[in-house]
Amino acid sequence: MAATVATVRVPRRGAADRTSRPGLAWGVPTVVYFAVFALLPMALVVYLSLTSWRGLGTPQFTGLDNWRRMLSDHELFSSLRITAVFTVGSWLSQTVLSLALGVWAAGRQRNRAVLSAIYFLPLVMSSTAIAIVWSVILDPNFGLAGWLGPLVGFKDGNILGSDNGALAMIIFVGGWQFIPFHTLLYQGAARAVPAVLYQAAVVDGAGRIQQFFNVTLPLIRNTIVTSSVIMLVGTLTSFETVLILTKGGPGTATRILPYEMYARGFQNYEMGYGSAIALVLVVVATALSLITVKLSGYSKMRSTYEGV
């Protein structure tokens, strides 16, 4: 009896990709949602940026006056500088800490689950509630700042009364709130790294630090890019913490761009100029996201576990 040999055809990569893609109809709800809640408001903001409007009555079309005014607005350039310091400081501190904590939380240490659950508590709190809690803690009269301040160089405990102290605390409170979220991302990515790679590294004599830099870090690079983009955009839209903790002060030390937009629009009743600042924020956030994706080579990345 002759043996029957079955021929198995392996689909080409492109063909497999095409058959696995959903139809265009699946994207309709997303497109409609994006158009109604993103494109339409943005179009309205573009129109308002070309007008003079105090919030009541009919906006008066003024062309590019608001944009020309920006070029000579020293307060706006100061706000941009503070926003750059705030964004870089937040990204650096949050990335380093959340990466370290995420990799740690992915391990099998004793009591890790209990500590992780406690640590992730800030995720269930709103930004406003967190800012109110920290405003009480940092009050130099009856908060912990009266005791903690002298230990970190503020003799009167008024950390928020110093330019550098206020900006540092805004960065710290933002990190306290959002590091748990990014830690979750890194924890999931680190847990997906195949254990066989660590076993092979141990056979080659690699220690924990070498395993981190040569195995873990390269295999979670996609998560690093994703987390960085979310972090940068989130930092550029921070508002509640500054409003409740410092109101942009002392002076203009924490007057970041979102607060500048609020102050011009809702305190000075310059809705047209505030709308122009809002568009600057959109452009800066989009540009930073695209630059991060481009420089990281994210668009060319494939699965980091391919071939394992």
Helices and strands as residue ranges (DSSP letters): H 13-20, G 24-27, H 28-34, I 35-39, H 40-48, E 51-52, E 60-61, H 65-70, H 74-105, H 112-119, G 121-124, H 127-137, H 145-148, G 149-152, G 159-161, H 163-191, H 195-203, H 208-211, I 212-216, H 217-219, H 221-236, H 240-245, H 257-262, I 263-267, H 271-296, G 298-300
